[in-house]
């Protein structure tokens, strides 16, 4: 009985420091790998980029006029611009 406890105690005394050294080495390698990864550039939330208005392509041959608000091509029978919704007078 005493022999079994002595062997177990000796294994614990040897294994715990070895496991600690291996654990610290693995932790240090992970920290180094994370530091070497490129980070995305920081985004400044105060910068506002104005949205650009989408302009329809050049009016086709069926479009006889253009919207006075956004310049999109209009057909003769349309009462409102399909691009911006402005009434065509």
Secondary structure as UniProt FT lines:
FT   HELIX           2..36
FT   TURN            45..46
FT   TURN            61..62
FT   STRAND          63..66
FT   TURN            68..70
FT   STRAND          73..75
FT   TURN            76..77
FT   TURN            82..84
//
